[in-house]
Amino acid sequence: FLALFVVMLGAYTRLTDAGLGCPDWPGCYGHMVLPSAQNELETAQNQYPHIPIETRKAWTEMAHRYAAGTLGLLILFIAGFVFWQRM
């Protein structure tokens, strides 16, 4: 179910053109989540002057990143568990 959710969220991210909502990785504008304070947003805008901050696109991109990351960790956990069980 999580894999299907990640695929659907990825399609939504692509269709809303939010794939570049956050210019850096793994965070967003140097933070783990998009800053909400006005002074932090201004600092982030100064760090990336060529990319306008679009809050909705940034949150969409972050949601997809974190869901995909969770799926990746779950797959690694399952693989490790299976490997450990077979030893």
N, CA, C and O atoms as a MOPAC input file, in Angstrom:
PM7 MOZYME 1SCF
protein

 N      0.81900 1    -1.19700 1     0.00000 1
 C      0.00000 1     0.00000 1     0.00000 1
 C      0.86500 1     1.26400 1     0.00000 1
 O      0.54700 1     2.25900 1    -0.65200 1
 N      1.96700 1     1.19200 1     0.75200 1
 C      2.85800 1     2.36100 1     0.79600 1
 C      3.50100 1     2.60900 1    -0.56700 1
 O      3.65800 1     3.75900 1    -0.97500 1
 N      3.87200 1     1.54900 1    -1.26900 1
 C      4.46300 1     1.70600 1    -2.60000 1
 C      3.45900 1     2.34500 1    -3.56200 1
 O      3.81800 1     3.22600 1    -4.34300 1
 N      2.22200 1     1.90800 1    -3.50500 1
 C      1.19000 1     2.50200 1    -4.35100 1
 C      0.98900 1     3.96900 1    -4.00100 1
 O      0.82400 1     4.80700 1    -4.88700 1
 N      1.00400 1     4.27900 1    -2.70000 1
 C      0.85400 1     5.66100 1    -2.26100 1
 C      2.00600 1     6.52400 1    -2.77000 1
 O      1.78800 1     7.65200 1    -3.21200 1
 N      3.23500 1     5.99800 1    -2.70900 1
 C      4.39200 1     6.75100 1    -3.18100 1
 C      4.29700 1     6.99200 1    -4.68700 1
 O      4.61800 1     8.08100 1    -5.16200 1
 N      3.86300 1     5.99100 1    -5.43000 1
 C      3.71000 1     6.16400 1    -6.87900 1
 C      2.64200 1     7.22000 1    -7.18700 1
 O      2.84200 1     8.08600 1    -8.03900 1
 N      1.51900 1     7.14000 1    -6.49300 1
 C      0.44800 1     8.11700 1    -6.72800 1
 C      0.87500 1     9.51700 1    -6.29800 1
 O      0.57000 1    10.49800 1    -6.97700 1
 N      1.57700 1     9.60900 1    -5.17800 1
 C      2.06400 1    10.90900 1    -4.72600 1
 C      3.11600 1    11.45300 1    -5.68200 1
 O      3.18800 1    12.66200 1    -5.90100 1
 N      3.93100 1    10.57300 1    -6.25200 1
 C      4.90000 1    10.99600 1    -7.25500 1
 C      4.22400 1    11.53500 1    -8.51000 1
 O      4.67400 1    12.52300 1    -9.09200 1
 N      3.14600 1    10.88300 1    -8.92100 1
 C      2.38600 1    11.37800 1   -10.08200 1
 C      1.76900 1    12.73800 1    -9.78400 1
 O      1.79200 1    13.63800 1   -10.62300 1
 N      1.22000 1    12.87900 1    -8.58100 1
 C      0.63700 1    14.17300 1    -8.19100 1
 C      1.71900 1    15.25500 1    -8.15700 1
 O      1.49900 1    16.38000 1    -8.60400 1
 N      2.88500 1    14.89900 1    -7.62300 1
 C      3.98900 1    15.85600 1    -7.56800 1
 C      4.38800 1    16.28300 1    -8.97300 1
 O      4.63500 1    17.46300 1    -9.22100 1
 N      4.44800 1    15.34100 1    -9.87500 1
 C      4.81600 1    15.66300 1   -11.25600 1
 C      3.74400 1    16.49600 1   -11.95000 1
 O      4.05600 1    17.47100 1   -12.63300 1
 N      2.48900 1    16.11400 1   -11.77700 1
 C      1.40400 1    16.81700 1   -12.47200 1
 C      1.19500 1    18.24300 1   -11.95800 1
 O      0.73100 1    19.10700 1   -12.70200 1
 N      1.53200 1    18.49000 1   -10.70300 1
 C      1.41900 1    19.84900 1   -10.16300 1
 C      2.70300 1    20.63700 1   -10.34000 1
 O      2.81500 1    21.76700 1    -9.86300 1
 N      3.68700 1    20.03700 1   -11.03600 1
 C      4.97100 1    20.68000 1   -11.31700 1
 C      5.68600 1    21.08700 1   -10.02900 1
 O      6.32500 1    22.13700 1    -9.95800 1
 N      5.56300 1    20.22900 1    -9.01300 1
 C      6.16800 1    20.52200 1    -7.71600 1
 C      7.48300 1    19.78600 1    -7.52100 1
 O      8.03100 1    19.80000 1    -6.41900 1
 N      8.00000 1    19.14800 1    -8.54900 1
 C      9.22000 1    18.36700 1    -8.42300 1
 C     10.43100 1    19.17500 1    -8.01000 1
 O     11.36900 1    18.62700 1    -7.43100 1
 N     10.43000 1    20.45300 1    -8.29000 1
 C     11.52700 1    21.32300 1    -7.88000 1
 C     11.06500 1    22.31800 1    -6.82100 1
 O     11.57800 1    23.43400 1    -6.73200 1
 N     10.09400 1    21.89900 1    -6.02600 1
 C      9.57600 1    22.77300 1    -4.96300 1
 C     10.60400 1    23.06000 1    -3.89900 1
 O     10.54300 1    24.09300 1    -3.23200 1
 N     11.55900 1    22.14800 1    -3.73200 1
 C     12.67100 1    22.32500 1    -2.79100 1
 C     13.96500 1    22.19100 1    -3.58700 1
 O     14.18600 1    21.16400 1    -4.22800 1
 N     14.81700 1    23.20300 1    -3.55800 1
 C     16.00600 1    23.16500 1    -4.40300 1
 C     17.12300 1    22.26200 1    -3.89100 1
 O     17.99400 1    21.87200 1    -4.66700 1
 N     17.11800 1    21.92200 1    -2.60700 1
 C     18.18600 1    21.09000 1    -2.07900 1
 C     17.61800 1    19.78900 1    -1.53600 1
 O     16.40500 1    19.60900 1    -1.42700 1
 N     18.53700 1    18.88500 1    -1.19600 1
 C     18.11900 1    17.57900 1    -0.70700 1
 C     19.02400 1    17.19400 1     0.44500 1
 O     20.21500 1    17.48700 1     0.34400 1
 N     18.60900 1    16.59500 1     1.48100 1
 C     17.30600 1    15.99600 1     1.73900 1
 C     16.31200 1    16.95900 1     2.35500 1
 O     15.12900 1    16.63900 1     2.46300 1
 N     16.76300 1    18.11100 1     2.75300 1
 C     15.85000 1    19.07700 1     3.35800 1
 C     15.17500 1    19.95500 1     2.33100 1
 O     15.03500 1    19.59500 1     1.16200 1
 N     14.76300 1    21.10500 1     2.79700 1
 C     14.09500 1    22.06400 1     1.91900 1
 C     14.55100 1    23.45800 1     2.33400 1
 O     14.21700 1    23.93500 1     3.41800 1
 N     15.30600 1    24.09500 1     1.47300 1
 C     15.87900 1    25.40400 1     1.76200 1
 C     16.74000 1    25.36700 1     3.01800 1
 O     16.71700 1    26.30400 1     3.81700 1
 N     17.49700 1    24.29200 1     3.19300 1
 C     18.41600 1    24.18500 1     4.30300 1
 C     17.79800 1    23.71300 1     5.60900 1
 O     18.48800 1    23.67600 1     6.62700 1
 N     16.52200 1    23.35300 1     5.61200 1
 C     15.82400 1    22.87500 1     6.80600 1
 C     15.17700 1    21.53300 1     6.49800 1
 O     15.00300 1    21.18000 1     5.33200 1
 N     14.81900 1    20.78200 1     7.53900 1
 C     14.14300 1    19.50500 1     7.32200 1
 C     12.71200 1    19.69900 1     6.81700 1
 O     12.19300 1    18.86200 1     6.07900 1
 N     12.09100 1    20.78100 1     7.20700 1
 C     10.77800 1    21.16000 1     6.66700 1
 C     10.87400 1    22.61900 1     6.23800 1
 O     11.76200 1    23.35200 1     6.67500 1
 N      9.96600 1    23.01900 1     5.39600 1
 C      9.97200 1    24.39500 1     4.89700 1
 C      9.82600 1    25.36100 1     6.06800 1
 O      8.91300 1    25.20700 1     6.88000 1
 N     10.71300 1    26.35700 1     6.17000 1
 C     10.58100 1    27.31700 1     7.26300 1
 C      9.26200 1    28.07200 1     7.16900 1
 O      8.76000 1    28.33700 1     6.07700 1
 N      8.71200 1    28.41400 1     8.32600 1
 C      7.43800 1    29.13500 1     8.32400 1
 C      7.58200 1    30.57200 1     8.80000 1
 O      6.74200 1    31.41100 1     8.47400 1
 N      8.62200 1    30.87300 1     9.55800 1
 C      8.82800 1    32.23800 1    10.03500 1
 C      9.29200 1    33.12400 1     8.87900 1
 O     10.05100 1    32.68900 1     8.01300 1
 N      8.83600 1    34.34300 1     8.87900 1
 C      9.11600 1    35.26000 1     7.78100 1
 C     10.62100 1    35.50500 1     7.62100 1
 O     11.12900 1    35.54000 1     6.50000 1
 N     11.33100 1    35.67300 1     8.74200 1
 C     12.77200 1    35.93200 1     8.62000 1
 C     13.52000 1    34.71300 1     8.07100 1
 O     14.50400 1    34.87000 1     7.34700 1
 N     13.06300 1    33.49400 1     8.40900 1
 C     13.69200 1    32.28700 1     7.86200 1
 C     13.39200 1    32.15100 1     6.37300 1
 O     14.24600 1    31.70700 1     5.60600 1
 N     12.17900 1    32.53000 1     5.96000 1
 C     11.84000 1    32.48900 1     4.53300 1
 C     12.68700 1    33.48800 1     3.75000 1
 O     13.12600 1    33.19700 1     2.63700 1
 N     12.91400 1    34.66200 1     4.33100 1
 C     13.75100 1    35.65400 1     3.65700 1
 C     15.19400 1    35.16800 1     3.54700 1
 O     15.84400 1    35.37700 1     2.52200 1
 N     15.69600 1    34.52100 1     4.59900 1
 C     17.04400 1    33.95900 1     4.55300 1
 C     17.13800 1    32.87300 1     3.48600 1
 O     18.11000 1    32.81100 1     2.73400 1
 N     16.11800 1    32.01800 1     3.42900 1
 C     16.10200 1    30.96000 1     2.41700 1
 C     16.04700 1    31.54900 1     1.01600 1
 O     16.70700 1    31.04600 1     0.10500 1
 N     15.27700 1    32.59600 1     0.83700 1
 C     15.18300 1    33.22700 1    -0.48000 1
 C     16.50900 1    33.85500 1    -0.87000 1
 O     16.87200 1    33.86200 1    -2.04600 1
 N     17.23600 1    34.38500 1     0.10900 1
 C     18.55100 1    34.97000 1    -0.18400 1
 C     19.56700 1    33.88900 1    -0.54900 1
 O     20.47100 1    34.13900 1    -1.34600 1
 N     19.42800 1    32.68200 1     0.02700 1
 C     20.33300 1    31.58700 1    -0.30500 1
 C     20.08800 1    31.06500 1    -1.71900 1
 O     21.02000 1    30.63400 1    -2.39800 1
 N     18.83800 1    31.10600 1    -2.15600 1
 C     18.45600 1    30.62600 1    -3.49200 1
 C     17.69900 1    31.73600 1    -4.21600 1
 O     16.48800 1    31.62900 1    -4.40900 1
 N     18.39700 1    32.80300 1    -4.62000 1
 C     17.69000 1    33.95600 1    -5.20300 1
 C     17.04900 1    33.66900 1    -6.55600 1
 O     16.11300 1    34.36500 1    -6.94900 1
 N     17.52500 1    32.67100 1    -7.26700 1
 C     16.99200 1    32.37000 1    -8.60000 1
 C     15.77000 1    31.45800 1    -8.55500 1
 O     15.15600 1    31.20500 1    -9.59200 1
 N     15.40300 1    30.95300 1    -7.36100 1
 C     14.25800 1    30.05000 1    -7.22500 1
 C     13.22900 1    30.67900 1    -6.29100 1
 O     13.51000 1    30.83900 1    -5.10300 1
 N     12.05200 1    31.03700 1    -6.78500 1
 C     11.03900 1    31.60600 1    -5.90100 1
 C     10.48500 1    30.53800 1    -4.94500 1
 O     10.33000 1    29.37700 1    -5.32600 1
 N     10.19600 1    30.93500 1    -3.72700 1
 C      9.63400 1    30.00700 1    -2.74600 1
 C      8.13000 1    29.88200 1    -2.99900 1
 O      7.38300 1    30.85500 1    -2.89200 1
 N      7.71200 1    28.67700 1    -3.33300 1
 C      6.30300 1    28.37700 1    -3.52500 1
 C      5.92400 1    27.33700 1    -2.47600 1
 O      6.26200 1    26.16000 1    -2.60200 1
 N      5.22500 1    27.78400 1    -1.45000 1
 C      4.95400 1    26.95800 1    -0.27600 1
 C      4.22900 1    25.66300 1    -0.62200 1
 O      4.61700 1    24.59600 1    -0.14500 1
 N      3.20000 1    25.73700 1    -1.43000 1
 C      2.41800 1    24.54100 1    -1.75900 1
 C      3.27900 1    23.50400 1    -2.48500 1
 O      3.21100 1    22.31500 1    -2.17500 1
 N      4.07500 1    23.94500 1    -3.43400 1
 C      4.93400 1    23.01900 1    -4.16400 1
 C      6.00300 1    22.42200 1    -3.25600 1
 O      6.34100 1    21.24500 1    -3.37600 1
 N      6.53000 1    23.23300 1    -2.35400 1
 C      7.55700 1    22.73300 1    -1.44300 1
 C      6.99000 1    21.65400 1    -0.52300 1
 O      7.63900 1    20.63100 1    -0.30400 1
 N      5.79500 1    21.86400 1     0.01600 1
 C      5.19100 1    20.86400 1     0.89700 1
 C      4.85000 1    19.58500 1     0.13200 1
 O      5.00200 1    18.48600 1     0.66600 1
 N      4.39600 1    19.71800 1    -1.10000 1
 C      4.11200 1    18.53900 1    -1.92000 1
 C      5.38700 1    17.74100 1    -2.16800 1
 O      5.39600 1    16.51700 1    -2.03900 1
 N      6.45400 1    18.43500 1    -2.52100 1
 C      7.73000 1    17.76800 1    -2.77500 1
 C      8.26400 1    17.10900 1    -1.50600 1
 O      8.75400 1    15.98100 1    -1.55700 1
 N      8.17500 1    17.79600 1    -0.37200 1
 C      8.65800 1    17.20900 1     0.88300 1
 C      7.85000 1    15.97900 1     1.26200 1
 O      8.42200 1    14.98900 1     1.71900 1
 N      6.53800 1    16.01800 1     1.08500 1
 C      5.70600 1    14.85200 1     1.41200 1
 C      6.12000 1    13.65300 1     0.57300 1
 O      6.20500 1    12.53500 1     1.08100 1
 N      6.37600 1    13.88400 1    -0.70900 1
 C      6.80400 1    12.79100 1    -1.57700 1
 C      8.17000 1    12.26700 1    -1.16400 1
 O      8.38100 1    11.05500 1    -1.12000 1
 N      9.09200 1    13.16200 1    -0.86200 1
 C     10.42800 1    12.73500 1    -0.43800 1
 C     10.36200 1    11.88200 1     0.82800 1
 O     11.00300 1    10.83500 1     0.90800 1
 N      9.59900 1    12.32300 1     1.79800 1
 C      9.54500 1    11.59700 1     3.06900 1
 C      8.79700 1    10.27900 1     2.93000 1
 O      9.16200 1     9.29700 1     3.57800 1
 N      7.75700 1    10.23300 1     2.09800 1
 C      7.05300 1     8.96600 1     1.86700 1
 C      7.96800 1     7.98400 1     1.13500 1
 O      8.01600 1     6.80300 1     1.48100 1
 N      8.68700 1     8.46600 1     0.13200 1
 C      9.61200 1     7.59400 1    -0.60500 1
 C     10.76200 1     7.14000 1     0.28900 1
 O     11.19800 1     5.99200 1     0.20200 1
 N     11.24600 1     8.01700 1     1.13300 1
 C     12.29800 1     7.63700 1     2.06800 1
 C     11.83600 1     6.58900 1     3.06000 1
 O     12.57600 1     5.66100 1     3.38600 1
 N     10.60500 1     6.74000 1     3.54200 1
 C     10.03100 1     5.75000 1     4.45100 1
 C      9.89900 1     4.40600 1     3.75400 1
 O     10.19500 1     3.36700 1     4.34500 1
 N      9.45900 1     4.41800 1     2.51100 1
 C      9.34800 1     3.17600 1     1.74400 1
 C     10.71500 1     2.52600 1     1.56800 1
 O     10.84800 1     1.31100 1     1.70900 1
 N     11.71900 1     3.32000 1     1.26400 1
 C     13.06800 1     2.78400 1     1.10200 1
 C     13.58800 1     2.14400 1     2.38500 1
 O     14.18400 1     1.06800 1     2.35100 1
 N     13.36100 1     2.81000 1     3.51400 1
 C     13.79100 1     2.24400 1     4.79900 1
 C     13.02800 1     0.96700 1     5.12400 1
 O     13.60400 1     0.01900 1     5.65800 1
 N     11.73900 1     0.93500 1     4.80700 1
 C     10.94300 1    -0.25900 1     5.04200 1
 C     11.45700 1    -1.43200 1     4.20500 1
 O     11.53900 1    -2.55900 1     4.69400 1
 N     11.80100 1    -1.16600 1     2.95300 1
 C     12.34100 1    -2.21800 1     2.08700 1
 C     13.67300 1    -2.72400 1     2.63700 1
 O     13.91200 1    -3.93200 1     2.65300 1
 N     14.53900 1    -1.82100 1     3.08600 1
 C     15.80600 1    -2.24800 1     3.67700 1
 C     15.58000 1    -3.06400 1     4.94600 1
 O     16.27600 1    -4.05400 1     5.17200 1
 N     14.63200 1    -2.66700 1     5.76400 1
 C     14.32100 1    -3.40400 1     6.98400 1
 C     13.82700 1    -4.81200 1     6.64700 1
 O     14.26400 1    -5.78900 1     7.25500 1
 N     12.92200 1    -4.91000 1     5.68400 1
 C     12.40100 1    -6.22200 1     5.28800 1
 C     13.52000 1    -7.09700 1     4.72900 1
 O     13.61400 1    -8.27700 1     5.06700 1
 N     14.36600 1    -6.52700 1     3.87700 1
 C     15.47800 1    -7.29800 1     3.31200 1
 C     16.42600 1    -7.76400 1     4.41300 1
 O     16.86400 1    -8.91400 1     4.40900 1
 N     16.74400 1    -6.88400 1     5.34800 1
 C     17.60800 1    -7.26500 1     6.45700 1
 C     16.98300 1    -8.33100 1     7.32900 1
 O     17.66700 1    -9.25000 1     7.78100 1
 N     15.69400 1    -8.21500 1     7.56700 1
 C     14.98600 1    -9.20500 1     8.38100 1
 C     14.99300 1   -10.57300 1     7.70000 1
 O     15.23800 1   -11.58900 1     8.35000 1
 N     14.72800 1   -10.60000 1     6.40700 1
 C     14.73600 1   -11.85900 1     5.65800 1
 C     16.14500 1   -12.45700 1     5.64900 1
 O     16.31200 1   -13.66100 1     5.84600 1
 N     17.15300 1   -11.61800 1     5.42200 1
 C     18.52700 1   -12.09600 1     5.43000 1
 C     18.87800 1   -12.67200 1     6.79800 1
 O     19.51000 1   -13.72500 1     6.88100 1
 N     18.47800 1   -11.99700 1     7.86600 1
 C     18.76100 1   -12.45700 1     9.22900 1
 C     18.03500 1   -13.76600 1     9.51400 1
 O     18.59300 1   -14.63600 1    10.18200 1
 N     16.80800 1   -13.93100 1     9.02800 1
 C     16.03900 1   -15.15200 1     9.24400 1
 C     16.64900 1   -16.35700 1     8.52400 1
 O     16.54000 1   -17.48600 1     9.00300 1
 N     17.27600 1   -16.12600 1     7.40300 1
 C     17.85300 1   -17.22600 1     6.61500 1
 C     19.22100 1   -17.67800 1     7.12000 1
 O     19.72600 1   -18.72100 1     6.70500 1
 N     19.81100 1   -16.90600 1     8.00200 1
 C     21.13900 1   -17.29000 1     8.51900 1
 C     21.03600 1   -18.30900 1     9.59200 1
 O     22.05400 1   -18.74000 1    10.13300 1

